[in-house]
């Protein structure tokens, strides 16, 4: 069997959840995570108002937590924004940056995503930097160019010491929330391409997550690929059984480094 790296599985709740139902979900995930092999790390990224709840219910568990976006500013008159230091105040260690839903609906460009990544790192958070192409771009053969530009914009702003502290998530936009995951070969191909970029920056060990309709049925096959170090899981992270099954799939193919 080829050598597998340790795996990381992160839930991205998006704009889902309510206080009462979150409690049951967080408790179930914390309990289930306790049974996982040490080679699997688990996290959940929740809406800002629930960071305190995540902290209260996950502190001391195997599950890390964090947010889904961060301001490019550190503080000031930016109504509605949330600074990295505020996210850290609730014990968070993670933050998703540059998710395609933010790039599309909030017009976040490559430069802004790079600055947000810097703000997260400065505050001591692990930014999960998302990249991915649309179906149109893939069909036009522009996939490598698109994800290459997205990752390069971030890496260009980071020192080698900073670059090793990020996580990258490849999320083809056509696979997000559609039930239509990339095949493991399609994902591996892009992950290998991204890995080359990271190697050039001296950050070859950065975890490369795949996201886009990850579910219990396809997780193990995806996670077996040599450059897929885990998953960023949307819809399936809202059902504790599915999320834990995905974490278990990661456990089945991972080894402690
Ligand atoms: P999905 O979302 O698993 O529901 O496709 C993944 C994501 O957008 O992070």
Boltz pocket constraint, residues with backbone or C-beta under 6 A from the ligand:
constraints:
  - pocket:
      binder: B
      contacts: [[A, 12], [A, 171], [A, 175], [A, 176], [A, 177], [A, 178], [A, 179], [A, 211], [A, 212], [A, 213], [A, 214], [A, 232], [A, 233], [A, 234], [A, 235], [A, 236]]
      max_distance: 6.0
